[in-house]
Amino acid sequence: MTEELRERATEFQNRTLSHMSTSDRVAASREAKKLILEINEIYKETKDSELMDIMKLLTEKKKKIEKRLKGTPLV
């Protein structure tokens, strides 16, 4: 199970962010959240540092997506 999860996380990490529509960004953000939560459940049991590193990378990419979704505030 963890091998499939690692594969999905790697595929998500390698995905490009350019030319995504807003709905694609929302879907990507939700997918990242789901992956992070799934990995976290396994991490709680195994305490594998590699899983923590994967979660950190996914969180970083998720933050970039969400930053782009929110846009710049109008003053």
C-alpha positions in Angstrom: 0.0 0.0 0.0 2.7 2.5 0.8 4.5 1.8 -2.5 1.3 2.8 -4.4 0.9 5.9 -2.2 4.6 6.9 -2.8 4.0 6.5 -6.5 0.9 8.7 -6.5 2.8 11.3 -4.4 5.7 11.3 -6.9 3.3 11.6 -9.8 1.6 14.5 -8.2 4.9 16.2 -7.3 6.1 16.0 -10.9 2.9 17.4 -12.3 3.3 20.9 -13.8 1.3 23.8 -12.4 1.3 26.0 -15.6 -1.8 26.3 -17.7 -4.2 25.0 -15.1 -7.7 26.3 -14.9 -9.2 27.3 -11.5 -11.1 24.1 -11.2 -8.0 22.1 -12.0 -6.2 24.0 -9.2 -9.0 23.3 -6.7 -8.9 19.6 -7.7 -5.1 19.5 -7.3 -5.3 21.1 -3.9 -7.9 18.6 -2.7 -5.8 15.7 -4.1 -2.7 17.0 -2.3 -4.7 17.2 0.9 -6.0 13.7 0.5 -2.5 12.3 -0.2 -1.0 14.2 2.8 -3.6 12.8 5.1 -3.2 9.2 3.8 0.6 9.4 4.2 0.2 10.9 7.7 -1.9 7.9 8.8 0.9 5.5 7.8 3.5 7.8 9.2 1.9 7.7 12.6 2.4 4.0 12.7 5.8 3.7 11.1 7.6 7.0 11.9 9.4 6.6 8.6 11.4 9.8 7.9 11.0 9.4 4.2 7.3 9.7 4.5 7.7 12.9 6.4 9.9 14.3 3.6 7.2 13.4 1.1 4.6 15.1 3.2 6.7 18.2 3.4 7.2 18.3 -0.4 3.4 17.8 -1.0 2.6 20.5 1.5 4.9 23.0 -0.2 3.3 22.3 -3.6 -0.2 22.5 -2.1 0.7 25.9 -0.6 1.8 27.2 -4.0 -1.4 26.0 -5.6 -3.5 27.6 -2.9 -1.5 30.9 -3.1 -2.3 31.0 -6.8 -6.0 30.3 -6.1 -6.3 33.1 -3.7 -4.6 35.6 -5.9 -3.4 39.0 -4.9 -5.7 41.0 -2.7 -7.1 44.2 -4.1 -6.3 47.3 -2.1 
